[in-house]
Amino acid sequence: MRGHLPDENPGFVGRRTELERVSAALAEHRLVTVTGVGGVGKTRLALRAAHRAAELYPDGAWWTDLTPLDGDRLLVALVADSVDLSDHTPGMAATGLCRRLAEERLLLVLDSCEHLAEPCARLVTELLAAAPGLTVLATGRRPLGVAGERVVALDPLPPAGGDALELLRRAAGEEFTAAGPAGEICVRLEGIPLALELAAAQIRLQGAEAVRDQLGTRFDTPPSARFDLLAHTERVWPSRHQTLRAAIGWSHELSAPLERLLWARLSVFRGPFDLASATAVCIGGPLNRATLPGALDGLVRASVVRPPDAGGRLRMLDTIRAYGATWLDRTGETGTVADRHAAHFRGLARRGETEWHGARQLRWYRTVDAHHTDLRTAFDRLLRTDPDAALDLIGSVAFAWSCRGRLREARDGLEQALLLSGARGRSRARALWALGVTLVLQGEFGPAQEVSERCAREARYTEYTEGTEYAEDAGDAGNAGDADGAGRTADHGRPGDLTLDAAALAGLLALTTGRPMAAHVVVGHVLDAAQGGAADSAARLRCHLVGVFALTGLGRLGEARDRALALRDLCEELDEHWARTALEYQLALTGLLEGDPASAAGHARAMLAGTRGLGASLGVALGLDVLATALAAAGDGARAADVSGTGEAYWRSTGGPRRGLPGLRALHEKYTDTARATIGEPAYEEIFVRALTGLPQDGLDRALGDPRQT
């Protein structure tokens, strides 16, 4: 089934009536909002309702968790990412998302809208107008206020009913009777699920009677004395929110001093975190490397921190995180801990960039992806406090973001940091290079040309050493981005990595605009001057890669193939994944041009396996195009139609039209016409449309599988 929904929480209890109300509302209304106090179970109910309704939507049910956002600037990007739209197009942020959803019938769930209610309302209004088959299920503490919205207000579980007691029993792992202390606990906590879970954690530690007595002592005091630290402005059930705040405050009081300190400091994390990140950000004073793990275990036992997932990542619910943030502010540490958080993730970004070239590339690529939310949080903090450091951070991760399909986000961050930072040198040159690559991938060739020239000048400035120059002209290379004289280095005047990357950018721009000779000249000139081998750095390898594609474009196919095979062997030795997939693409293209479709198909499948592992939707789309072309050239029209339809689905997920090197586009059109003629237009269209409207992942699996299985 298409779509993506998180797994359901096994602790879901009751809510049969509420579930029916939400299901009935979804059947009749295009916008349904579940409202209620924090911790009442809005997310669980919405998730259960979405799983239940998913099969009614041909294009699936898709989940967007809005809690990581600290503002609306990345709202559209997050929603787009949640529906598998890697929007590679420039222009208005919502345009690609509207285009992606316009002809589909799907359910979009927007969870935790309360802190972005107005931006969410504007976006939902725009999406519903553009996509008549779209239904939106939202959760928040108040309605969005959009015309046609159906609101389902969610109350706590009946305190004296069986559902509240059952939730407490499951969470505590004990059997209870309604007449005992557990029943009194349910009543004291007014049936609020999150409050019951916190109480269950204490029952596991102290027993039900002790918890009942503690709640009695605390909750018999006036509300103003229970928990008055958070001044929320919720419009829904303020008295019941006092109960939840009191329950959280009670859990806070029961925590050990080190646990309370850690709780406060952990509130700076917007996304999941691991022990290493928690240690780097939160140590200080009595919290040190020896004491922090124990304090963290205590917070997990108390259900303040959710247990680690399969990847070892932990998280706090937003309501609990907000309470910790209030205590952090009261201690006066908010700025200090936020700065440590930003410094940690800046360091993580730099390590990821440093280890991109080699055996740890895939590990760091996935690490950067897993910590994406907190990298963004750190970047936003540095933009306000240290723009030069922000430039360094975004320059370190932007290429990985672009590979992952986050082109709009990478471009936005790079342009902001370049505008606000006055830093010269390596950080600026690297950021300009990353921005240039992003613009090329977006098809923005005019702006990319200007950025390429700026990148070359910054590289030349940075790598200049008094008395040594590297400024020879390189024929037509000036038209390819001014990388011909891009570098002067301290190493006897030889170009360094900044110059090499400037040349690679200029060459990439030349290739994508149909000028392979310019690409060949610019990278060849710089590589000759730089000396050294392709394995010496990622920048050298990128230059060699552009050189191979330039040879292909010039028709020097045998030379291009031999160099590509040698570079691929080198990548295998290095365990380098990104360049290896690009080389498989080039070898597939060479096979097509040499009239060897079987070889081309094999290399295309190798490229697809690599790009799938990298989560690069643009790379998958390119690989499917070359595979479809190879199958059509081999006379397998039916499989060519199937792969081409899947490719179209992936292209649509990028938000733009088919792209690729000019030579491949021409071959694809030629052999597609041949395949249509071979099996007949009606048969081709039927297979193509079936693949286009099916699950893209299934189509990719078929493309990578044994031809006899299709």
CORBELFEN-V477233 format. One record per backbone hydrogen bond with DSSP energy under -0.5 kcal/mol. CO is the residue of the C=O (numbers start at 1). NH is the residue of the N-H. If there is no record, write none. Layout:
# CORBELFEN-V477233
{{CO	NH} {CO	NH}}
This chain:
# CORBELFEN-V477233
{{2	61} {4	63} {9	12} {15	19} {16	20} {17	21} {18	22} {19	23} {20	24} {21	25} {22	26} {23	27} {24	28} {25	28} {25	29} {30	136} {31	150} {32	138} {33	35} {33	152} {34	140} {35	154} {37	40} {39	194} {41	45} {42	46} {43	47} {44	48} {45	49} {46	50} {47	51} {48	52} {49	53} {50	54} {53	56} {54	57} {56	58} {57	60} {60	107} {61	4} {62	109} {64	66} {64	111} {66	69} {72	75} {74	78} {75	79} {76	80} {77	81} {78	82} {79	83} {80	83} {80	85} {81	84} {84	86} {85	87} {86	88} {87	408} {92	95} {92	96} {93	97} {94	98} {95	99} {96	100} {97	101} {98	102} {101	104} {104	106} {105	59} {106	108} {106	135} {107	62} {107	109} {108	110} {108	137} {109	64} {109	111} {110	139} {111	66} {113	116} {114	117} {116	120} {117	121} {118	122} {119	123} {120	124} {121	125} {122	126} {123	127} {124	128} {125	129} {126	130} {127	131} {130	132} {131	134} {133	106} {135	108} {136	32} {136	138} {137	110} {138	34} {139	113} {140	36} {146	149} {149	151} {150	33} {151	153} {152	35} {153	155} {158	161} {158	164} {161	165} {162	166} {163	167} {164	168} {165	169} {166	170} {167	171} {168	172} {169	173} {169	174} {177	180} {177	183} {180	183} {180	184} {181	185} {182	186} {183	187} {184	188} {185	189} {186	191} {187	190} {189	192} {191	157} {191	193} {192	196} {193	197} {194	198} {195	199} {196	200} {197	201} {198	202} {199	203} {200	204} {201	205} {202	206} {202	207} {203	207} {207	211} {208	212} {209	213} {210	214} {211	215} {212	216} {213	217} {214	218} {215	219} {216	220} {218	221} {222	225} {222	226} {223	226} {223	227} {229	231} {230	232} {235	237} {237	241} {238	242} {239	243} {240	244} {241	245} {242	246} {243	247} {244	248} {245	249} {246	250} {247	251} {248	252} {249	253} {250	254} {251	255} {252	255} {256	260} {257	261} {258	262} {259	263} {260	264} {261	265} {262	266} {263	267} {264	267} {265	268} {266	269} {273	314} {274	278} {275	279} {276	280} {277	281} {278	282} {279	283} {284	287} {286	288} {287	284} {288	292} {291	295} {292	296} {293	297} {294	298} {295	299} {296	300} {297	301} {298	302} {299	304} {299	305} {300	303} {306	315} {309	312} {313	309} {314	273} {315	306} {317	321} {318	322} {319	323} {320	324} {321	325} {322	326} {323	327} {324	328} {325	329} {326	330} {327	331} {328	332} {328	333} {328	334} {329	332} {333	337} {334	338} {335	339} {336	340} {337	341} {338	342} {339	343} {340	344} {341	345} {342	346} {343	347} {344	348} {345	349} {346	350} {347	351} {348	352} {349	353} {350	354} {351	355} {353	356} {354	357} {356	358} {358	361} {360	364} {361	365} {362	366} {363	367} {364	368} {365	369} {366	370} {367	371} {369	372} {371	375} {372	376} {373	377} {374	378} {375	379} {376	380} {377	381} {378	382} {379	383} {380	384} {381	385} {382	386} {386	389} {386	390} {387	391} {388	392} {389	393} {390	394} {391	395} {392	396} {393	396} {393	397} {394	398} {397	401} {398	402} {399	403} {400	404} {401	405} {401	406} {402	405} {405	407} {406	410} {407	411} {408	412} {409	413} {410	414} {411	415} {412	416} {413	417} {414	418} {415	419} {416	420} {417	421} {425	429} {426	430} {427	431} {428	432} {429	433} {430	434} {431	435} {432	436} {433	437} {434	438} {435	439} {436	440} {437	441} {438	442} {439	443} {439	444} {440	443} {443	445} {444	448} {445	449} {446	450} {447	451} {448	452} {449	453} {450	454} {451	455} {452	456} {453	457} {454	458} {455	459} {456	460} {457	461} {458	462} {459	463} {459	488} {461	464} {465	468} {468	465} {474	477} {475	478} {476	479} {477	480} {477	482} {477	483} {478	481} {478	482} {483	486} {489	493} {490	492} {491	494} {496	500} {497	501} {498	502} {499	503} {500	504} {501	505} {502	506} {503	507} {504	508} {505	509} {506	510} {507	511} {508	512} {509	513} {510	515} {511	514} {515	519} {516	520} {517	521} {518	522} {519	523} {520	524} {521	525} {522	526} {523	527} {524	528} {525	529} {526	530} {527	531} {533	536} {534	537} {537	541} {538	542} {539	543} {540	544} {541	545} {542	546} {543	547} {544	548} {545	549} {546	550} {547	551} {548	552} {549	553} {550	554} {551	556} {552	555} {555	557} {556	560} {557	561} {558	562} {559	563} {560	564} {561	565} {562	566} {563	567} {564	568} {565	569} {566	570} {567	571} {568	572} {569	573} {570	574} {571	575} {571	576} {577	581} {578	582} {579	583} {580	584} {581	585} {582	586} {583	587} {584	588} {585	589} {586	590} {587	591} {588	592} {589	593} {590	594} {591	596} {592	595} {596	600} {597	601} {598	602} {599	603} {600	604} {601	605} {602	606} {603	607} {604	608} {605	609} {606	610} {607	611} {608	612} {609	613} {610	614} {611	615} {611	616} {612	615} {615	617} {616	620} {617	621} {618	622} {619	623} {620	624} {621	625} {622	626} {623	627} {624	628} {625	629} {626	630} {627	631} {628	632} {629	633} {630	634} {631	636} {632	635} {635	637} {636	640} {637	641} {638	642} {639	643} {640	644} {641	645} {642	646} {643	647} {644	648} {645	649} {646	650} {647	651} {648	652} {649	653} {650	654} {651	654} {651	656} {652	655} {653	86} {654	88} {661	664} {661	665} {662	666} {663	667} {664	668} {665	669} {666	670} {667	671} {668	672} {669	673} {670	674} {671	675} {672	676} {673	677} {674	678} {675	679} {676	680} {680	684} {681	685} {682	686} {683	687} {684	688} {685	689} {686	690} {687	691} {688	692} {689	693} {690	694} {694	696} {695	699} {696	700} {697	701} {698	702} {699	703} {700	704} {701	705} {702	705} {706	709} {707	710}}
